Amino acid sequence: MVRRGIILAAIAVYLVIIIIGVTSAHQSLGAGDGMTSKKDTQANSKITGSIATRNEAFTALLPFRSISMQIQRVDWIDKYIKNIDEIAAQGADTVLFVVDCRMENVHSVKIYLDMRHTPTIPQLAELIDHARDRKLRVILMPIVLLDYVSGDEWRGKIEPQSWEEWFESYSQIMNHFATVAQDHHVDVLVVGSELVSTEKHQEWSRIISDVRGTFKGMLTYSSNWDHYTSVPFWDELDMIGMNDYWTFGSKSEPQPKVEQIVTRWHEIQRDLLAFVEQHHKPLLFTEVGWFSQANVAYEPWDYTKAGEPIDTDLQRRLYEGFFLAWMTTDTGVPPCEHLAGFSIWDWPPED
């Protein structure tokens, strides 16, 4: 989804504290420094229950308690370094780096790196290495941005003139990031994000296989919240990944209470957790975030509306409802047993 950079630092601090308290209460967290004792491994076994990842050794890494950073300015490396320090200081154990590649428009067949925005290999390596020095795990998520859009066009609606050429170009981009990820010990690589119109194509199997040939960590894909059931290649990945932009209100009822938000999450979990169990994969929320405007409960994807009043209390309630709902379902089965983690969207540098 589009940038949600107006989440306040104070809110992000609150979220991290809440989730650490929640997950600790259920004894489902591993050691934050990535070192796992026998006791930690036994506790972490609760996370997946009957869910098995491709490699059981990965289970000890779960869950990821992450905050996201969008890396879109090559002249801000020092600011991003400071961001990483701030994220580590808040108690997160993971940072998710979002790096972009570009298409000219929805019909283009070539994907390219604009080095005015995308960090060079040494710059990205510096950020990854610094995060690891601060005892943070690292998730790397490349996304596709469009230079020119018309109407409601976005990366979920691309229709290149040649799918064969597009996938060849995308493969080259992913191999580039897979090499950086492997060389600098990234924990999770996201092989794609919200590329809805591409998901039906069999070329994804080749993309995933090629990436696995280079990168030996965990792989996931970040699906759109309303399209995860249509992704055909979950069985080739280690986790089911998705963003989180369900609605929790309406234009006529824009102010849900925490109890209503929790109830709505329980409704979502019935289908979502059944799907997760069916595929025997843990669930990773790659984007969890609500901006601080009054329309966020019913339009969580649109922070661009002019004139919408600021409402940080509604924002707080949405976060609180998320964490409370993921403590337990209305059936009493803790969904955190199926949760690979989450990443809060997002933590922007100070101007």
Secondary structure, 3 states (H helix, E strand, C coil): CCCCCCCCHHHHHHHHHHHHHHHHHCCCCCCCCCCCCHHHHHHHHHHHCCCCCCCHHHHHHCCEEEEEEEECCHHHHHHHHHHHHHHHHCCCCEEEEEEEEEECCCCCCCCECCCCCCCCHHHHHHHHHHHHHCCCEEEEEEEEEECCCCCCCCHHHCCCCCHHHHHHHHHHHHHHHHHHHHHCCCCEEEEEECCHHHCCCCHHHHHHHHHHHHCCCEEEEEECCCCHHHCCCHHHCCCEEEEECCCCCCCCCCCCCHHHHHHHHHHHHHHHHHHHHHHCCCEEEEEECCCCECCCCCCCCCCCCCCCCECHHHHHHHHHHHHHHCCCCCCCCCHHHHEEEEEECCCCCCC
